[in-house]
Amino acid sequence: MDELWAALNGRQLRVRAYKIMDANGLRRVRLYDARASCLTYLANNGVPDHLLAMWAGHTNVKTTKKWYVKPDVADLLPAAEAWGGLAGGVTDRDR
């Protein structure tokens, strides 16, 4: 929204976002990528799926989960450690 509460178009939003990133010494990232990072962070921190979908403006939770919630290597570590324990590997509990 601008000063008069009118909706911004995509270009206007990008320009404002990049100014904020620059002013705060942040690396410029595409807003699309920041959206996915934000939704992944929220999902990993317990925000329920239906709220993620609302936050993203989706009517279908599956859309949000399929296209925006992206686990990274650090997110997969607990699963890998659990699998290592099942397969007889060394886990943190064994150290």
C-alpha positions as a Python dict, from the first residue, in 0.01 Angstrom:
ca = {
    (1, 'M'): (0, 0, 0),
    (2, 'D'): (118, 348, -73),
    (3, 'E'): (70, 658, 141),
    (4, 'L'): (-292, 684, 25),
    (5, 'W'): (-358, 315, 95),
    (6, 'A'): (-373, 225, -275),
    (7, 'A'): (-239, -118, -368),
    (8, 'L'): (107, -127, -523),
    (9, 'N'): (174, -307, -848),
    (10, 'G'): (455, -564, -869),
    (11, 'R'): (717, -322, -994),
    (12, 'Q'): (638, -64, -724),
    (13, 'L'): (655, -332, -456),
    (14, 'R'): (994, -457, -582),
    (15, 'V'): (1138, -103, -592),
    (16, 'R'): (1029, -37, -233),
    (17, 'A'): (1150, -374, -110),
    (18, 'Y'): (1493, -328, -273),
    (19, 'K'): (1524, 18, -114),
    (20, 'I'): (1453, -133, 227),
    (21, 'M'): (1705, -414, 165),
    (22, 'D'): (1971, -162, 57),
    (23, 'A'): (1902, 70, 351),
    (24, 'N'): (1947, -219, 595),
    (25, 'G'): (2256, -366, 432),
    (26, 'L'): (2073, -679, 322),
    (27, 'R'): (2151, -881, 12),
    (28, 'R'): (1891, -825, -258),
    (29, 'V'): (1671, -1128, -304),
    (30, 'R'): (1378, -1175, -537),
    (31, 'L'): (1053, -1129, -346),
    (32, 'Y'): (936, -1465, -480),
    (33, 'D'): (1235, -1633, -313),
    (34, 'A'): (1181, -1439, 10),
    (35, 'R'): (817, -1553, 8),
    (36, 'A'): (922, -1918, -9),
    (37, 'S'): (1181, -1867, 266),
    (38, 'C'): (925, -1696, 487),
    (39, 'L'): (664, -1969, 440),
    (40, 'T'): (923, -2244, 496),
    (41, 'Y'): (1038, -2074, 817),
    (42, 'L'): (681, -2043, 942),
    (43, 'A'): (606, -2408, 856),
    (44, 'N'): (922, -2528, 1033),
    (45, 'N'): (822, -2332, 1341),
    (46, 'G'): (482, -2487, 1386),
    (47, 'V'): (245, -2257, 1199),
    (48, 'P'): (-52, -2475, 1093),
    (49, 'D'): (-94, -2544, 722),
    (50, 'H'): (-426, -2363, 692),
    (51, 'L'): (-269, -2045, 832),
    (52, 'L'): (26, -2075, 592),
    (53, 'A'): (-221, -2093, 303),
    (54, 'M'): (-407, -1787, 431),
    (55, 'W'): (-78, -1598, 472),
    (56, 'A'): (13, -1687, 111),
    (57, 'G'): (-331, -1595, -20),
    (58, 'H'): (-411, -1948, -132),
    (59, 'T'): (-743, -2125, -98),
    (60, 'N'): (-579, -2467, -120),
    (61, 'V'): (-321, -2574, 140),
    (62, 'K'): (-167, -2817, -110),
    (63, 'T'): (-65, -2527, -335),
    (64, 'T'): (123, -2360, -52),
    (65, 'K'): (297, -2680, 55),
    (66, 'K'): (386, -2785, -300),
    (67, 'W'): (526, -2458, -431),
    (68, 'Y'): (644, -2257, -133),
    (69, 'V'): (745, -2476, 162),
    (70, 'K'): (1094, -2598, 72),
    (71, 'P'): (1300, -2790, 328),
    (72, 'D'): (1676, -2740, 312),
    (73, 'V'): (1956, -2969, 428),
    (74, 'A'): (1941, -2840, 787),
    (75, 'D'): (1567, -2914, 797),
    (76, 'L'): (1633, -3274, 692),
    (77, 'L'): (1901, -3342, 958),
    (78, 'P'): (1662, -3475, 1230),
    (79, 'A'): (1517, -3723, 980),
    (80, 'A'): (1865, -3835, 874),
    (81, 'E'): (1967, -3883, 1238),
    (82, 'A'): (1652, -4086, 1307),
    (83, 'W'): (1722, -4302, 1004),
    (84, 'G'): (2084, -4351, 1117),
    (85, 'G'): (1959, -4477, 1454),
    (86, 'L'): (1717, -4717, 1288),
    (87, 'A'): (1986, -4848, 1053),
    (88, 'G'): (2235, -4896, 1337),
    (89, 'G'): (2438, -4584, 1265),
    (90, 'V'): (2583, -4348, 1522),
    (91, 'T'): (2352, -4079, 1652),
    (92, 'D'): (2403, -3793, 1895),
    (93, 'R'): (2272, -4020, 2171),
    (94, 'D'): (2555, -4267, 2103),
    (95, 'R'): (2833, -4008, 2135),
}
